[in-house]
Amino acid sequence: MATLNGAPWQEHWSDRQGPFAEECRRARADLLADLRDPAAAQARVLADIIEFSAGSLHWKENGYDAVRHEPAAFRKVLPIMRYDDFAEPIERETRTKGGILSCSPVLRWLKTSGTTGTPKRVPYTLHWLLTYRIPAMKAMWGTYLEQHPELLAHPHATLDTQTVREDVLDFVHGVEHQAISNRHPQINSLDWNPPWYDAPWFGPQTPTTHEGRMYHRVRHLAGQGLHYISAINPSTLVSLRDLIAVHGDRLVADLRAGTLEGEPYGEPDEAAAAHLEAVLRDPSFSLKDVWPSLTLYSCWLSASAGLYRGKLDAVLPGVDKLPFMTCGTEGVTTIPVDGTTHSQPLAVSQAFFEFVPADVPLGEILEGGGTVSTLLFDEVEAGRDYHLIMSQGNGLYRLWTGDIYHVDRVDDGVPWVHFVRRSGVFHSFTGEKITEAQVTEAIESGFRLLGVDMGLYLCGPRWAEPPHYVAVVETGAELTAGLGAALSERIDEQLGLINIEYASKRESGRLDPIEVLPVAQGAVGTYFESRRTLGNTTQYKYKPFQQDIAFVSEITGAADRDKGEN
């Protein structure tokens, strides 16, 4: 049983500190070696995928095992697949627990982080775990340790929120069905095992709610020399600061009394209580005020996550930042190797990658039973967007992920890319097919032209005669009557410059101008955080493009109520 000041978890930390650092160093070195010879790495991954899948029932039944003797025919013999195309073999695999898509046993089923619909079942095989997913995590942490070795300085140096340990309550024919971020239970001695694995704030004994777990984390680490906070979503870091603001008095009382949730929890810490009490006197306090020792944080920093930049600068002023890997339940696409925040090298050792130019209607072609030629990693061009197709060591081959990536540059033959958007995620009243990336660009440009700062935003369609888009955007500027009208005019102009179909529909009167509603900083973030639910707290993603405008009345109504109270 882990205790606050007792030996068990700290003994584990001491035992794992050195080996963990060395494992991460080696994984990073292996990644860098593969990036120096990406063609060899991709050939090795493809050969590995064929070796572990060619003997499976699905491959034999479809004649795919022929590529065992001719790997170059892989793209000719195996079709591009969507997740739904794997429904039948996955269903069979849930009963056999291996041998259908891959010849490695399925240890658990990974579920997606979506909040609606039926969660996907991604096979988490022993081979995929040991050869791909764990090495990817260790390589990323190797980069973090390379740049900030202090994150292993002592048992309280790191707060890891990117992974959790939760008891699994969902099973598929006796096999756990859980999020990729849940690293519990441990599968074997080679599974993810950081030094803090048994820490009392990390284990399954902590609450499963986002707020409850956050409180336990802060209660344990307040007053300690915390150097580093790791997260996946930037919203987690913002919500951590907000939780301290909301529950500050309770935290001070717990620190002063040596309690947690009213129960004894270590020795009273008057110094930590007094420090936090002093910090809370300033309503604009930052996490750096709470922990002056902070030197690093990590999270997603590109695409829509980049809209958190201003909030992160306020919450973690002067603290160094590193990006989290670009990944999903289906696999890892990029792994950071340095401090570059907006782009990372393609993880050539993680999957066999193929690309299709983003202007190709890939979904329509596949839906119609057509075929599409693909490009390999060394055939993409800097400055262009591409659909991503991945073949994984877990049996999911030539999977069209639905993600679109931008190639920022090509260094030594390796594309450096960043996630742009999901394919097919757009709105179109009259054929304008406006995307999230275009809306983001237009809003940022409009605010910049008026010299007004912006934070998070949400945008959706309003069906009217004629229809138009509505965007609620955070700003620190004074919310005057004319600000919304000025922003609407500028952003409407920018949308027309970015999307010629939008401009055409506006000129012909088939679309009304976008309506921009500025709100105070934090209003959109508060709404977004209120949507977190049990089971999606770690992977819950901020999505600025909405399918309707139900958010408008909730956000603007809450803002009006706040004004009334003040």
C-alpha positions, -999 to +999 in steps of 0.1 A: +000+000+000+015+033-011+018+060+016+027+096+016+060+095+035+065+058+038+090+037+020+072+015-005+066+039-034+098+059-028+118+027-028+103+018-062+111+053-074+148+048-063+150+014-078+136+026-112+152+060-115+185+048-131+171+020-152+142+042-165+166+069-175+188+045-193+159+028-211+147+061-223+181+072-234+185+040-255+150+043-270+158+079-281+192+068-295+174+040-315+149+066-328+177+090-339+195+061-356+163+053-376+158+089-385+194+089-400+184+059-422+146+063-427+144+040-457+159+011-438+136+018-408+105+017-430+117-015-447+122-031-414+088-021-401+071-034-432+089-067-430+079-070-393+042-063-401+042-090-428+060-115-406+035-111-377+004-110-400+010-132-430+002-163-410-031-149-397-064-163-408-076-130-423-045-127-444-046-163-456-083-161-464-078-130-486-045-141-502-025-114-486+001-138-474+015-138-509+034-106-500+055-127-476+077-135-506+073-101-524+071-073-498+071-047-527+037-059-536+022-049-503+005-018-516-008-037-547-022-067-529-037-052-497-064-025-501-066+008-482-090+002-453-112+023-430-117+013-394-153+000-402-138-023-429-121-042-400-154-048-382-157-084-391-121-096-384-121-075-352-153-092-340-137-126-347-105-115-329-125-106-298-134-143-294-101-158-304-079-132-287-054-134-315-046-151-348-072-134-370-054-101-379-021-108-363-002-138-349+005-120-316-020-124-287-044-096-280-038-084-244-064-058-242-087-037-265-081+000-268-111+023-269-112+056-286-118+088-266-149+098-285-179+109-263-206+096-287-212+065-308-198+031-303-162+031-291-137+015-314-118-016-305-081-014-314-062-046-308-033-041-283-011-071-290+019-082-271+042-076-301+028-041-307+032-033-270+069-044-268+081-034-302+063-001-308+041+016-282+064+013-252+096+022-271+078+053-285+069+065-250+104+059-238+120+077-268+098+108-261+108+107-224+144+103-236+141+137-253+125+152-222+154+139-200+180+150-226+168+186-223+157+186-186+174+159-165+160+175-134+126+158-140+142+127-122+160+148-095+138+134-067+106+115-062+084+147-063+101+162-093+075+151-120+037+152-122+026+128-149-010+135-161-005+120-196-010+085-182-032+071-155-039+039-136-076+031-134-093-001-125-109-014-157-147-020-156-153-027-193-144-061-209-148-077-243-151-115-239-130-113-208-103-090-222-100-054-208-114-026-230-097+007-220-081+039-231-045+039-243-037+064-216-047+039-189-015+019-180-032-004-155-030-033-149+007-038-158+010-065-184+045-077-177+079-065-165+085-047-198+053-027-197+053+010-189+069+014-155+081+049-147+096+056-112+064+071-100+043+041-110+035+033-074+032+069-062+000+076-042-012+103-066-007+080-096-022+047-086-058+033-090-067+043-054-071+079-066-105+092-076-115+085-112-132+119-118-110+146-134-115+170-105-110+144-078-078+130-093-064+166-098-071+174-062-052+143-050-023+152-073-020+188-060-025+177-024+004+153-027+028+176-045+020+210-030+050+222-011+074+199-030+101+209-055+080+200-086+100+206-118+078+191-145+042+187-154+034+164-183+001+164-201-015+155-234-040+183-238-031+219-229-065+222-212-053+198-185-027+223-174-052+252-174-077+232-154-050+223-129-045+260-121-083+265-120-088+237-096-063+252-072-082+285-075-115+269-067-103+245-039-075+266-026-089+271+009-095+234+012-060+226+001-045+250+026-066+234+054-055+199+043-018+209+042-021+225+076-039+196+092-020+168+075-052+154+060-067+145+026-105+144+022-107+147+060-086+116+067-050+116+081-024+119+053+011+124+065+025+152+087+011+187+088+030+210+065+027+246+078+053+260+054+035+246+024+001+258+037+014+293+044+031+295+009-001+284-009-022+308+013+000+337+002-001+327-035-039+325-034-042+362-023-034+371-059-064+361-081-041+360-111-016+335-096+001+311-119+013+275-115+048+290-113+037+308-082+024+276-067+056+258-076+085+282-081+107+252-089+088+245-122+111+243-152+092+223-178+058+213-191+047+193-221+015+189-241+002+191-276+012+225-290+002+225-326-031+227-346-061+238-325-041+232-293-020+262-304-049+284-294-040+277-258-007+295-263-018+327-244-034+307-216-003+285-211+020+316-211-002+330-183-005+298-163+031+288-167+051+320-173+088+316-181+085+278-180+101+258-208+078+237-230+082+206-251+056+189-273+038+157-267+040+131-295+015+132-322-005+100-317-039+084-314-053+052-302-045+037-336-008+045-335+021+070-332+028+094-360+056+117-347+079+118-317+097+149-305+135+149-307+142+185-298+125+217-286+106+224-318+070+230-307+050+231-340+065+202-359+081+168-353+098+142-374+078+113-388+082+084-365+096+061-392+101+032-367+065+032-355+045+022-386+047+018-423+035+052-436+018+061-468+004+094-480-023+108-504-025+145-513-052+161-492-071+175-522-078+139-534-114+130-522-101+098-506-133+091-486-155+093-517-132+071-537-130+044-511-168+046-505-173+040-542-149+010-542-122+028-561-084+025-556-059+053-550-021+054-555-001+064-525+032+081-518+059+069-495+077+090-469+104+101-493+079+112-520+060+139-500+068+176-506+073+204-481+044+228-479+017+203-488-011+186-469-016+148-470-040+121-459-022+097-436-024+059-441-007+037-415+001+000-412+007-012-377+023-041-359-011-050-343-027-062-375-044-030-387-029-026-422-032+003-446-056+021-422-068+055-435-068+074-402-088+103-414-061+127-402-045+153-425-009+164-419+011+193-432+047+187-443+066+216-428+100+206-442+121+176-451+154+172-432+179+145-443+151+127-461+127+127-431+094+147-433+088+170-403+050+172-400+022+185-379-015+176-376-038+200-394-073+186-392-096+156-396-106+148-432-143+155-438-146+178-408-161+209-424-193+227-427-210+234-460-243+252-463-240+258-501-208+240-512-182+262-495-168+233-475-152+255-449-127+238-426-116+242-390-081+253-401-096+280-424-119+293-396-089+294-372-068+313-397-095+338-405-103+345-368-067+349-359-061+373-388-092+393-380-083+398-344-047+406-354-059+433-379-078+450-352-050+447-327-071+426-303-059+396-284-078+363-286-081+330-267-101+299-274-131+299-298-161+277-308-177+280-342-208+264-356-236+268-383-268+288-378-295+276-402-315+306-413-325+324-445-298+328-455-276+307-432-244+319-416-217+309-392-215+319-355-182+321-336-178+328-298-143+339-292-124+348-260-106+381-257-091+403-230-103+434-248-131+456-235-164+441-246-179+471-263-210+471-284-190+477-316-163+451-310-183+422-323-195+440-354-159+451-362-146+416-357-174+400-377-166+423-407-128+416-406-132+379-401-158+376-429-134+394-452-106+370-442-128+339-448-135+352-483-098+355-490-090+320-477-120+301-492-130+313-527-163+293-525-172+312-493-165+345-511-187+334-540-216+324-518-213+357-499-213+377-531-244+359-544-263+363-511-265+326-504-246+331-472-248+359-446-216+371-429-202+352-400-214+365-366-186+369-341-195+372-304-165+382-282-166+370-246-143+373-217-112+352-213-120+318-198-156+317-209-151+291-237-125+272-216-150+269-188-177+256-211-153+231-226-141+218-192-177+213-182-180+187-210-155+164-195-171+132-183-160+101-164-139+080-187-127+107-211-108+130-187-073+123-200-080+122-238-109+147-240-100+170-269-108+207-275-127+208-308-133+244-319-155+234-349-190+223-337-219+206-355-244+231-341-246+263-320-260+250-288-228+264-271-238+300-279-266+305-255-247+286-227-215+306-230-231+340-237-258+334-211-233+325-185-213+356-194-244+378-190-252+362-156-216+369-144-221+405-154-253+407-135-236+393-104-209+418-106 
